[in-house]
Amino acid sequence: MMESKTVLYVGGFELPDKNAAAQRVVANARILKELGYKVVFVGIDKSLNSKTSFKETKSETADFVYYKIKYPVSLWEWFQYITSISYVSYFQPDIIIAYNYPAFALEKLRKWCKRHHVKIIADCTEWYEVRGNILFRIIKGLDVYMRMKIIHPKLDGIIVISHYLYTYYTSRMKNVLQLPPLVDKQADKWKLKRYAKAEGGVRLIYVGSPGPGNKDRLDIIINALAGIKKNHSLNFNFKILGIDKEQYFKIYNITALPLFCENCIDFKGKVPHEEALNYLFNSDFQVFVRENTLTNTAGFPTKFVEALSCGVPVLTNFSSDLKKYMQNQKNSFLLDISSIDKLIDSLLVPLQLSKEERVTLKISCSESKNIFDYRNYLLDFNNFLSSIDTID
Protein backbone atom coordinates (compact mmCIF):
# COMPACT_ATOMS: atom_id res chain seq x y z
CA MET A 1 0.00 0.00 0.00
CA MET A 2 1.35 3.43 -1.00
CA GLU A 3 2.09 5.85 1.81
CA SER A 4 -0.23 8.88 1.93
CA LYS A 5 1.12 12.09 0.49
CA THR A 6 1.45 14.95 2.98
CA VAL A 7 -0.09 18.37 2.40
CA LEU A 8 1.27 21.25 4.48
CA TYR A 9 -1.46 23.93 4.71
CA VAL A 10 -0.06 27.29 5.88
CA GLY A 11 -1.59 30.72 6.49
CA GLY A 12 -3.21 33.22 8.83
CA PHE A 13 -5.98 30.99 10.15
CA GLU A 14 -6.84 30.24 13.78
CA LEU A 15 -8.03 26.68 14.22
CA PRO A 16 -10.38 25.12 14.93
CA ASP A 17 -12.95 27.81 14.10
CA LYS A 18 -11.86 31.23 15.37
CA ASN A 19 -12.16 32.95 11.98
CA ALA A 20 -13.67 32.42 8.53
CA ALA A 21 -10.23 31.41 7.25
CA ALA A 22 -10.23 28.47 9.68
CA GLN A 23 -13.66 27.32 8.47
CA ARG A 24 -12.41 27.31 4.90
CA VAL A 25 -9.12 25.49 5.35
CA VAL A 26 -10.61 22.80 7.61
CA ALA A 27 -13.35 22.03 5.04
CA ASN A 28 -10.74 21.88 2.27
CA ALA A 29 -8.58 19.62 4.45
CA ARG A 30 -11.52 17.25 4.91
CA ILE A 31 -11.68 16.90 1.12
CA LEU A 32 -7.95 16.16 1.02
CA LYS A 33 -8.31 13.58 3.80
CA GLU A 34 -11.11 11.78 1.95
CA LEU A 35 -8.90 11.76 -1.16
CA GLY A 36 -6.20 9.95 0.83
CA TYR A 37 -3.87 12.81 1.81
CA LYS A 38 -2.42 13.54 5.23
CA VAL A 39 -2.88 17.23 6.13
CA VAL A 40 -0.73 19.22 8.56
CA PHE A 41 -1.61 22.84 9.41
CA VAL A 42 0.66 25.75 10.31
CA GLY A 43 -1.54 28.64 11.44
CA ILE A 44 -1.37 31.59 13.82
CA ASP A 45 -2.18 32.07 17.50
CA LYS A 46 -2.79 35.48 19.05
CA SER A 47 -2.25 34.15 22.59
CA LEU A 48 1.05 32.39 21.90
CA ASN A 49 4.09 33.37 23.96
CA SER A 50 6.99 34.56 21.80
CA LYS A 51 9.36 32.29 23.78
CA THR A 52 7.41 29.12 22.89
CA SER A 53 9.34 27.06 20.36
CA PHE A 54 7.62 26.07 17.14
CA LYS A 55 7.85 22.32 17.91
CA GLU A 56 6.13 22.85 21.28
CA THR A 57 3.01 24.24 19.60
CA LYS A 58 2.06 20.88 18.09
CA SER A 59 -1.51 19.81 18.85
CA GLU A 60 -4.41 18.01 17.25
CA THR A 61 -7.56 19.86 16.31
CA ALA A 62 -10.46 19.07 13.99
CA ASP A 63 -8.78 15.65 13.38
CA PHE A 64 -5.61 17.24 12.01
CA VAL A 65 -2.10 17.95 13.30
CA TYR A 66 -1.72 21.69 13.94
CA TYR A 67 1.34 23.87 14.55
CA LYS A 68 1.18 27.56 15.40
CA ILE A 69 3.17 30.71 14.80
CA LYS A 70 2.74 33.71 17.09
CA TYR A 71 0.48 36.34 15.55
CA PRO A 72 2.73 39.33 14.80
CA VAL A 73 2.23 42.49 16.85
CA SER A 74 5.43 44.52 16.72
CA LEU A 75 6.99 45.87 13.52
CA TRP A 76 9.83 43.35 13.80
CA GLU A 77 7.39 40.46 14.26
CA TRP A 78 5.47 41.58 11.19
CA PHE A 79 8.69 41.76 9.19
CA GLN A 80 9.57 38.21 10.24
CA TYR A 81 6.05 36.96 9.47
CA ILE A 82 5.95 38.35 5.94
CA THR A 83 9.47 37.24 5.03
CA SER A 84 10.32 34.07 7.00
CA ILE A 85 9.62 30.44 6.08
CA SER A 86 12.06 28.90 8.58
CA TYR A 87 9.41 26.44 9.84
CA VAL A 88 9.03 24.69 6.49
CA SER A 89 12.31 22.75 6.76
CA TYR A 90 10.81 20.94 9.78
CA PHE A 91 8.42 19.11 7.44
CA GLN A 92 8.78 16.91 4.38
CA PRO A 93 5.60 17.73 2.48
CA ASP A 94 4.65 16.58 -0.99
CA ILE A 95 2.39 19.61 -1.48
CA ILE A 96 2.21 23.01 0.20
CA ILE A 97 -1.04 25.01 0.12
CA ALA A 98 -0.48 28.65 1.08
CA TYR A 99 -3.61 30.48 2.25
CA ASN A 100 -3.52 34.21 1.32
CA TYR A 101 0.19 34.14 2.04
CA PRO A 102 2.36 37.31 2.16
CA ALA A 103 4.13 37.87 -1.17
CA PHE A 104 7.75 37.79 -0.02
CA ALA A 105 7.29 34.67 2.09
CA LEU A 106 5.26 33.08 -0.73
CA GLU A 107 8.08 33.68 -3.22
CA LYS A 108 10.53 32.09 -0.76
CA LEU A 109 8.17 29.12 -0.41
CA ARG A 110 7.92 28.83 -4.20
CA LYS A 111 11.72 28.69 -4.57
CA TRP A 112 12.04 26.22 -1.66
CA CYS A 113 9.43 23.98 -3.30
CA LYS A 114 11.21 24.12 -6.63
CA ARG A 115 14.52 23.09 -5.02
CA HIS A 116 12.90 20.24 -3.09
CA HIS A 117 10.54 19.04 -5.86
CA VAL A 118 7.43 19.93 -3.85
CA LYS A 119 4.22 21.15 -5.51
CA ILE A 120 2.92 24.52 -4.31
CA ILE A 121 -0.66 25.77 -4.53
CA ALA A 122 -2.20 29.07 -3.42
CA ASP A 123 -5.58 29.27 -1.71
CA CYS A 124 -6.79 32.76 -2.64
CA THR A 125 -9.95 34.20 -1.08
CA GLU A 126 -9.40 37.95 -1.40
CA TRP A 127 -8.16 40.86 -3.44
CA TYR A 128 -7.71 43.71 -1.00
CA GLU A 129 -8.11 47.33 -1.99
CA VAL A 130 -5.42 49.01 0.07
CA ARG A 131 -6.44 51.79 2.47
CA GLY A 132 -4.67 53.54 5.35
CA ASN A 133 -1.67 55.81 5.77
CA ILE A 134 0.77 56.24 2.91
CA LEU A 135 3.44 53.90 4.34
CA PHE A 136 0.90 51.11 4.84
CA ARG A 137 -0.55 51.67 1.36
CA ILE A 138 2.92 51.37 -0.21
CA ILE A 139 3.89 48.20 1.70
CA LYS A 140 0.50 46.47 1.47
CA GLY A 141 -0.04 47.64 -2.11
CA LEU A 142 3.28 46.09 -3.15
CA ASP A 143 2.41 42.87 -1.31
CA VAL A 144 -0.99 42.60 -3.05
CA TYR A 145 0.46 43.40 -6.49
CA MET A 146 3.33 40.91 -6.17
CA ARG A 147 1.17 38.12 -4.76
CA MET A 148 -1.82 38.44 -7.09
CA LYS A 149 -0.14 39.37 -10.36
CA ILE A 150 3.45 38.11 -10.24
CA ILE A 151 3.80 35.14 -7.88
CA HIS A 152 0.46 33.31 -8.08
CA PRO A 153 0.75 32.66 -11.86
CA LYS A 154 4.16 31.02 -11.26
CA LEU A 155 2.74 28.40 -8.86
CA ASP A 156 1.68 24.87 -9.74
CA GLY A 157 -1.96 25.69 -9.13
CA ILE A 158 -4.40 27.96 -7.34
CA ILE A 159 -7.67 27.46 -5.46
CA VAL A 160 -9.94 30.52 -5.71
CA ILE A 161 -13.10 31.43 -3.84
CA SER A 162 -15.02 33.32 -6.56
CA HIS A 163 -15.79 33.36 -10.27
CA TYR A 164 -14.05 36.74 -10.55
CA LEU A 165 -10.75 35.24 -9.38
CA TYR A 166 -11.33 32.12 -11.46
CA THR A 167 -11.74 34.20 -14.61
CA TYR A 168 -8.67 36.28 -13.77
CA TYR A 169 -6.35 33.30 -13.21
CA THR A 170 -7.58 30.92 -15.94
CA SER A 171 -6.15 33.35 -18.49
CA ARG A 172 -2.79 33.37 -16.67
CA MET A 173 -2.15 29.79 -15.50
CA LYS A 174 -3.25 26.23 -16.16
CA ASN A 175 -4.49 24.69 -12.91
CA VAL A 176 -7.29 26.72 -11.31
CA LEU A 177 -10.00 25.35 -9.01
CA GLN A 178 -12.98 27.42 -7.86
CA LEU A 179 -14.23 26.48 -4.38
CA PRO A 180 -16.74 28.59 -2.43
CA PRO A 181 -16.57 28.46 1.38
CA LEU A 182 -17.57 24.92 2.38
CA VAL A 183 -18.84 23.19 5.51
CA ASP A 184 -19.01 19.69 6.94
CA LYS A 185 -22.73 19.16 7.47
CA GLN A 186 -22.05 15.89 9.34
CA ALA A 187 -19.92 17.59 12.01
CA ASP A 188 -21.39 17.74 15.52
CA LYS A 189 -21.63 21.54 15.53
CA TRP A 190 -24.27 21.35 12.77
CA LYS A 191 -26.58 19.28 15.00
CA LEU A 192 -28.37 22.46 15.95
CA LYS A 193 -30.82 23.00 18.81
CA ARG A 194 -34.16 24.70 18.51
CA TYR A 195 -34.65 27.21 21.32
CA ALA A 196 -38.03 27.78 22.98
CA LYS A 197 -39.75 30.11 20.55
CA ALA A 198 -39.99 33.70 21.64
CA GLU A 199 -43.34 35.31 21.09
CA GLY A 200 -43.64 38.24 18.78
CA GLY A 201 -41.60 39.70 16.04
CA VAL A 202 -39.20 38.90 13.29
CA ARG A 203 -35.77 37.68 14.44
CA LEU A 204 -32.98 39.21 12.36
CA ILE A 205 -29.34 38.31 12.87
CA TYR A 206 -25.88 39.29 11.67
CA VAL A 207 -23.10 36.80 12.42
CA GLY A 208 -19.52 37.76 11.65
CA SER A 209 -17.26 40.76 11.39
CA PRO A 210 -17.51 43.71 8.97
CA GLY A 211 -13.94 42.93 7.92
CA PRO A 212 -11.14 45.15 6.56
CA GLY A 213 -12.49 48.23 4.83
CA ASN A 214 -15.97 47.55 6.25
CA LYS A 215 -16.90 44.92 3.66
CA ASP A 216 -20.30 44.59 5.37
CA ARG A 217 -22.23 47.84 5.72
CA LEU A 218 -23.94 47.14 9.03
CA ASP A 219 -24.41 50.88 9.50
CA ILE A 220 -26.63 51.07 6.41
CA ILE A 221 -28.77 48.19 7.68
CA ILE A 222 -29.16 49.78 11.12
CA ASN A 223 -30.08 53.18 9.62
CA ALA A 224 -32.71 51.50 7.44
CA LEU A 225 -34.14 49.58 10.41
CA ALA A 226 -34.33 52.85 12.36
CA GLY A 227 -36.32 54.36 9.48
CA ILE A 228 -38.68 51.39 9.54
CA LYS A 229 -39.18 51.68 13.33
CA LYS A 230 -39.95 55.38 12.96
CA ASN A 231 -42.64 54.98 10.30
CA HIS A 232 -44.03 51.45 10.74
CA SER A 233 -45.42 49.55 13.71
CA LEU A 234 -43.43 46.39 13.03
CA ASN A 235 -42.03 44.18 15.76
CA PHE A 236 -38.50 42.91 15.10
CA ASN A 237 -35.22 42.29 16.91
CA PHE A 238 -31.74 42.47 15.37
CA LYS A 239 -29.01 40.43 17.06
CA ILE A 240 -25.41 41.22 16.11
CA LEU A 241 -22.81 38.52 16.85
CA GLY A 242 -19.09 39.02 16.34
CA ILE A 243 -18.66 42.61 17.54
CA ASP A 244 -19.92 44.58 20.53
CA LYS A 245 -21.48 48.05 20.52
CA GLU A 246 -18.21 49.87 21.23
CA GLN A 247 -16.48 48.05 18.36
CA TYR A 248 -19.39 48.96 16.09
CA PHE A 249 -19.02 52.64 16.98
CA LYS A 250 -15.29 52.52 16.33
CA ILE A 251 -15.56 50.64 13.02
CA TYR A 252 -18.08 53.07 11.55
CA ASN A 253 -16.75 56.18 13.30
CA ILE A 254 -20.01 57.04 15.07
CA THR A 255 -20.92 57.79 18.68
CA ALA A 256 -24.51 56.56 19.04
CA LEU A 257 -27.16 54.39 17.45
CA PRO A 258 -29.86 56.21 15.46
CA LEU A 259 -33.09 57.13 17.21
CA PHE A 260 -35.99 54.66 17.27
CA CYS A 261 -33.85 51.49 17.11
CA GLU A 262 -31.83 51.43 20.35
CA ASN A 263 -34.16 48.86 21.91
CA CYS A 264 -34.40 46.53 18.90
CA ILE A 265 -30.64 45.98 18.45
CA ASP A 266 -28.83 43.47 20.64
CA PHE A 267 -25.02 43.34 20.41
CA LYS A 268 -23.79 39.94 21.64
CA GLY A 269 -20.08 40.45 20.96
CA LYS A 270 -17.83 37.53 20.05
CA VAL A 271 -19.26 34.10 20.90
CA PRO A 272 -18.00 30.55 20.20
CA HIS A 273 -18.74 29.37 16.67
CA GLU A 274 -21.08 26.58 17.75
CA GLU A 275 -23.10 29.04 19.84
CA ALA A 276 -23.23 31.46 16.90
CA LEU A 277 -24.61 28.72 14.63
CA ASN A 278 -27.37 28.00 17.15
CA TYR A 279 -28.31 31.68 17.34
CA LEU A 280 -28.39 31.70 13.54
CA PHE A 281 -30.48 28.52 13.34
CA ASN A 282 -33.07 30.09 15.65
CA SER A 283 -33.39 33.29 13.62
CA ASP A 284 -35.79 34.13 10.80
CA PHE A 285 -33.27 35.91 8.57
CA GLN A 286 -29.53 36.55 8.32
CA VAL A 287 -29.03 40.11 7.02
CA PHE A 288 -25.99 41.87 5.53
CA VAL A 289 -25.21 44.12 2.57
CA ARG A 290 -22.00 44.75 0.64
CA GLU A 291 -21.06 47.53 -1.77
CA ASN A 292 -19.80 46.80 -5.27
CA THR A 293 -16.04 46.89 -4.66
CA LEU A 294 -13.14 44.79 -5.91
CA THR A 295 -12.69 43.28 -2.42
CA ASN A 296 -16.33 42.17 -2.28
CA THR A 297 -16.46 40.97 -5.90
CA ALA A 298 -13.32 38.84 -5.50
CA GLY A 299 -14.38 37.41 -2.12
CA PHE A 300 -17.31 35.28 -0.99
CA PRO A 301 -19.21 35.84 2.29
CA THR A 302 -18.94 32.84 4.61
CA LYS A 303 -21.96 34.18 6.51
CA PHE A 304 -24.12 33.52 3.44
CA VAL A 305 -22.92 29.89 3.31
CA GLU A 306 -23.52 29.35 7.03
CA ALA A 307 -27.03 30.83 6.89
CA LEU A 308 -28.18 28.60 4.02
CA SER A 309 -26.47 25.62 5.67
CA CYS A 310 -28.63 26.33 8.76
CA GLY A 311 -31.75 26.59 6.57
CA VAL A 312 -32.05 30.32 7.33
CA PRO A 313 -33.03 32.70 4.49
CA VAL A 314 -30.68 35.60 3.76
CA LEU A 315 -31.53 39.26 3.21
CA THR A 316 -28.77 40.74 1.07
CA ASN A 317 -27.84 42.39 -2.21
CA PHE A 318 -26.00 40.77 -5.11
CA SER A 319 -22.25 40.61 -4.46
CA SER A 320 -19.57 38.08 -5.34
CA ASP A 321 -21.27 34.95 -6.78
CA LEU A 322 -24.43 35.16 -4.65
CA LYS A 323 -26.68 35.55 -7.70
CA LYS A 324 -25.85 31.93 -8.59
CA TYR A 325 -27.28 30.67 -5.27
CA MET A 326 -30.01 33.17 -4.36
CA GLN A 327 -33.61 32.20 -5.11
CA ASN A 328 -35.66 35.28 -4.33
CA GLN A 329 -38.42 34.68 -1.76
CA LYS A 330 -37.37 31.02 -1.47
CA ASN A 331 -33.97 31.05 0.26
CA SER A 332 -33.35 34.80 0.19
CA PHE A 333 -34.73 38.29 -0.39
CA LEU A 334 -32.86 40.67 -2.66
CA LEU A 335 -32.14 44.03 -1.03
CA ASP A 336 -31.76 47.24 -3.05
CA ILE A 337 -28.99 49.39 -1.56
CA SER A 338 -29.04 52.12 -4.22
CA SER A 339 -30.68 54.46 -1.66
CA ILE A 340 -31.83 54.30 1.96
CA ASP A 341 -35.49 54.55 0.84
CA LYS A 342 -35.12 51.63 -1.56
CA LEU A 343 -33.35 49.58 1.10
CA ILE A 344 -36.22 50.27 3.51
CA ASP A 345 -38.76 49.24 0.86
CA SER A 346 -36.94 45.97 0.14
CA LEU A 347 -36.55 45.18 3.87
CA LEU A 348 -40.26 45.74 4.44
CA VAL A 349 -41.17 42.78 2.24
CA PRO A 350 -39.71 40.07 4.53
CA LEU A 351 -40.41 42.06 7.72
CA GLN A 352 -44.13 42.14 6.92
CA LEU A 353 -44.44 38.37 6.50
CA SER A 354 -46.67 36.59 9.00
CA LYS A 355 -45.25 34.02 11.42
CA GLU A 356 -46.78 31.23 9.33
CA GLU A 357 -45.23 32.64 6.14
CA ARG A 358 -41.81 32.80 7.81
CA VAL A 359 -42.09 29.16 8.92
CA THR A 360 -43.05 28.12 5.37
CA LEU A 361 -40.10 30.10 4.00
CA LYS A 362 -37.63 28.33 6.31
CA ILE A 363 -38.98 24.97 5.18
CA SER A 364 -38.40 26.06 1.58
CA CYS A 365 -34.91 27.32 2.45
CA SER A 366 -34.01 23.96 3.99
CA GLU A 367 -33.70 22.61 0.43
CA SER A 368 -30.46 24.65 0.20
CA LYS A 369 -28.94 23.25 3.42
CA ASN A 370 -26.47 20.88 1.78
CA ILE A 371 -25.31 22.77 -1.32
CA PHE A 372 -22.09 23.92 0.39
CA ASP A 373 -21.21 20.57 1.96
CA TYR A 374 -17.60 19.75 1.08
CA ARG A 375 -18.55 16.28 -0.20
CA ASN A 376 -20.06 17.90 -3.30
CA TYR A 377 -16.57 18.99 -4.38
CA LEU A 378 -14.54 15.78 -3.98
CA LEU A 379 -14.39 15.05 -7.72
CA ASP A 380 -13.44 18.61 -8.72
CA PHE A 381 -10.65 18.71 -6.13
CA ASN A 382 -9.36 15.29 -7.16
CA ASN A 383 -9.23 16.29 -10.85
CA PHE A 384 -7.40 19.49 -9.90
CA LEU A 385 -4.75 17.59 -7.92
CA SER A 386 -4.38 14.99 -10.68
CA SER A 387 -3.64 17.76 -13.16
CA ILE A 388 -1.01 19.24 -10.83
CA ASP A 389 0.55 15.78 -10.39
CA THR A 390 1.41 15.70 -14.09
CA ILE A 391 3.58 18.84 -13.86
CA ASP A 392 7.30 18.10 -14.11
Sequence and secondary structure as in RCSB ss.txt:
>XXXX:A:sequence
MMESKTVLYVGGFELPDKNAAAQRVVANARILKELGYKVVFVGIDKSLNSKTSFKETKSETADFVYYKIKYPVSL
WEWFQYITSISYVSYFQPDIIIAYNYPAFALEKLRKWCKRHHVKIIADCTEWYEVRGNILFRIIKGLDVYMRMKI
IHPKLDGIIVISHYLYTYYTSRMKNVLQLPPLVDKQADKWKLKRYAKAEGGVRLIYVGSPGPGNKDRLDIIINAL
AGIKKNHSLNFNFKILGIDKEQYFKIYNITALPLFCENCIDFKGKVPHEEALNYLFNSDFQVFVRENTLTNTAGF
PTKFVEALSCGVPVLTNFSSDLKKYMQNQKNSFLLDISSIDKLIDSLLVPLQLSKEERVTLKISCSESKNIFDYR
NYLLDFNNFLSSIDTID
>XXXX:A:secstr
     EEEEEES  TTTTSHHHHHHHHHHHHHHHTT EEEEEEEETT  TTS GGGG EEETTEEEEEEE   SH
HHHHHHHH  GGGGG   SEEEEES  HHHHHHHHHHHHHHT EEEEEE       SSHHHHHHHHHHHHIIIII
IGGGSSEEEESSHHHHHHHHTT S EEE    B TTSGGGS       SSSEEEEEES  TTTTSB HHHHHHHH
HHHHHH    EEEEEESS HHHHHHHHT SS  TT GGGEEEEES  HHHHHHHHHTSSEEE  B S HHHHHS 
 HHHHHHHHTT  EEE   TTHHHH  BTTTEEE   SSHHHHHHHHHHHHT  HHHHHHHHHHHGGGTTTTBGG
GGHHHHHHHHHHHHT  
